[in-house]
Amino acid sequence: MATEKIAERLAIVGCGTMGDAIVSGLLRAEAVDREQLIVTTRRKEVAAALAARYGVEATTDSVAACLKADAAVFALKPQTMPKIAGQAAIAEALAGKPAISVAAGVDLDKLHRWLPASAVIRAMPNTPCLIGEGTTVLSRGAEVGDEAIALATRIFETVGLCFELEEKHMDAVTGLCGSGPAFVYVMLESMADGGVMMGLPREVALQIAAQVFQGAARMVLQTGLHPAALKDQVTTPAGCTIAGILTMEDGRIRSVLARTVQEAAKVAGGLGDVAKVDR
Ligand SMILES: NC(=O)c1ccc[n+]([C@@H]2O[C@H](COP(=O)([O-])OP(=O)(O)OC[C@H]3O[C@@H](n4cnc5c(N)ncnc54)[C@H](OP(=O)(O)O)[C@@H]3O)[C@@H](O)[C@H]2O)c1
């Protein structure tokens, strides 16, 4: 994780699950001082609670927040985006400033139409951002410079891994990275069920399964070895692991998982439609 401080004042427009994860990540990483953050919500009481919890400025006035800030992160639901990001006053307040949106399915074209004078960036994070273990992919709009991308990267690095791809990959990223944790939970629970079936207490089985997923994932990331090579290392001839793997293959596990991501990506492609009510 990078350690340099962010110089800009940031408006987090919409501060629910994802906005909150970003605020706590930024503060935990000491990437900003509290005075550099202005968060906005719809309800006054939610803003007050955030101000009390984080010691940051909080308001229901997103236009005022964007005027004060040097950059904005939109963490609103896709269907709320047209109402807020689509306001002429927001476009004016953010002219010449980076504007980053995490709204699923809201593409760069739409962001650019709403905020024509801003450096628009689309971000797709996932829920492990809530514990600082997320993955976020960024895509930049035409003519967005490296400085704005560096700022967005620095923001999302405080809640996990962050890198940039071309926007054409965003549906695939949504299927793999955004929906991916849910697929892993199903796999993890199923493996724990196997342990329970063989007599392990439920909590123990879940703990072991979760640690197995974490350990195996870290082996791939830290060794850089192909998963197939790591699998070969643990399959003794005529042993129990190859016996289990053949059972997985009988169930067509590979194509089921690959198609799962493919299907999620296809559906992700249509998600922006809920935000079609734009100006
Ligand atoms: N959650 C995830 O894991 C995840 C992952 C990837 C991407 N995303 C994207 O992140 C975005 C936010 O999702 P979320 O789960 O964080 O939603 P959420 O928990 O419902 O938060 C939405 C926030 O927007 C605020 N809001 C609503 N209307 C507003 C308005 N008119 N002015 C100012 N603020 C307003 C809400 O304030 P009130 O609480 O006062 O209503 C709330 O703080 C979505 O577009 C989603 O696609 C989420």
The ligand as a MOL file (V3000), in Angstrom:
LIG
                    3D

  0  0  0     0  0            999 V3000
M  V30 BEGIN CTAB
M  V30 COUNTS 48 52 0 0 0
M  V30 BEGIN ATOM
M  V30 1 N -21.8260 -2.1970 -1.6310 0
M  V30 2 C -20.9340 -2.7960 -2.4200 0
M  V30 3 O -20.3480 -3.7980 -2.0880 0
M  V30 4 C -20.5970 -2.2250 -3.7690 0
M  V30 5 C -19.6100 -2.8410 -4.5710 0
M  V30 6 C -19.2990 -2.2650 -5.8000 0
M  V30 7 C -19.9440 -1.1120 -6.2080 0
M  V30 8 N -20.8930 -0.5770 -5.4180 0 CHG=1
M  V30 9 C -21.5880 0.6280 -5.8710 0
M  V30 10 O -21.5310 1.5670 -4.8310 0
M  V30 11 C -22.6690 2.4150 -4.9330 0
M  V30 12 C -23.2350 2.6240 -3.5540 0
M  V30 13 O -23.6580 1.3840 -3.0490 0
M  V30 14 P -23.8760 1.1750 -1.5020 0
M  V30 15 O -24.0740 -0.2860 -1.2970 0
M  V30 16 O -22.7990 1.8890 -0.7460 0 CHG=-1
M  V30 17 O -25.2790 1.9630 -1.3110 0
M  V30 18 P -25.9370 2.4850 0.0500 0
M  V30 19 O -25.3660 1.7830 1.2220 0
M  V30 20 O -27.4080 2.4420 -0.1680 0
M  V30 21 O -25.4750 4.0150 0.1350 0
M  V30 22 C -26.0340 4.9970 -0.6730 0
M  V30 23 C -25.6890 6.3330 -0.0670 0
M  V30 24 O -26.2090 7.3370 -0.9270 0
M  V30 25 C -26.8470 8.3230 -0.1150 0
M  V30 26 N -27.8280 9.0720 -0.8590 0
M  V30 27 C -28.9960 8.6520 -1.3910 0
M  V30 28 N -29.6290 9.6750 -1.9800 0
M  V30 29 C -28.8310 10.7660 -1.8110 0
M  V30 30 C -28.9330 12.1070 -2.1620 0
M  V30 31 N -30.0110 12.5550 -2.8360 0
M  V30 32 N -27.9200 12.9520 -1.8190 0
M  V30 33 C -26.8370 12.5290 -1.1450 0
M  V30 34 N -26.6840 11.2410 -0.7740 0
M  V30 35 C -27.6760 10.3800 -1.0990 0
M  V30 36 C -27.4770 7.5240 1.0060 0
M  V30 37 O -27.8150 8.3940 2.0830 0
M  V30 38 P -28.9280 7.9320 3.1440 0
M  V30 39 O -28.3290 6.7970 3.9220 0
M  V30 40 O -29.1630 9.1420 3.9880 0
M  V30 41 O -30.1270 7.5030 2.3470 0
M  V30 42 C -26.3190 6.5800 1.3210 0
M  V30 43 O -25.3750 7.2320 2.1150 0
M  V30 44 C -23.6510 1.7280 -5.8850 0
M  V30 45 O -23.7230 2.4640 -7.0800 0
M  V30 46 C -23.0660 0.3770 -6.1310 0
M  V30 47 O -23.2670 -0.0300 -7.4700 0
M  V30 48 C -21.2370 -1.0930 -4.2050 0
M  V30 END ATOM
M  V30 BEGIN BOND
M  V30 1 1 1 2
M  V30 2 2 2 3
M  V30 3 1 2 4
M  V30 4 1 4 5
M  V30 5 2 4 48
M  V30 6 2 5 6
M  V30 7 1 6 7
M  V30 8 2 7 8
M  V30 9 1 8 9
M  V30 10 1 8 48
M  V30 11 1 9 10
M  V30 12 1 9 46
M  V30 13 1 10 11
M  V30 14 1 11 12
M  V30 15 1 11 44
M  V30 16 1 12 13
M  V30 17 1 13 14
M  V30 18 2 14 15
M  V30 19 1 14 16
M  V30 20 1 14 17
M  V30 21 1 17 18
M  V30 22 2 18 19
M  V30 23 1 18 20
M  V30 24 1 18 21
M  V30 25 1 21 22
M  V30 26 1 22 23
M  V30 27 1 23 24
M  V30 28 1 23 42
M  V30 29 1 24 25
M  V30 30 1 25 26
M  V30 31 1 25 36
M  V30 32 1 26 27
M  V30 33 1 26 35
M  V30 34 2 27 28
M  V30 35 1 28 29
M  V30 36 1 29 30
M  V30 37 2 29 35
M  V30 38 1 30 31
M  V30 39 2 30 32
M  V30 40 1 32 33
M  V30 41 2 33 34
M  V30 42 1 34 35
M  V30 43 1 36 37
M  V30 44 1 36 42
M  V30 45 1 37 38
M  V30 46 2 38 39
M  V30 47 1 38 40
M  V30 48 1 38 41
M  V30 49 1 42 43
M  V30 50 1 44 45
M  V30 51 1 44 46
M  V30 52 1 46 47
M  V30 END BOND
M  V30 END CTAB
M  END
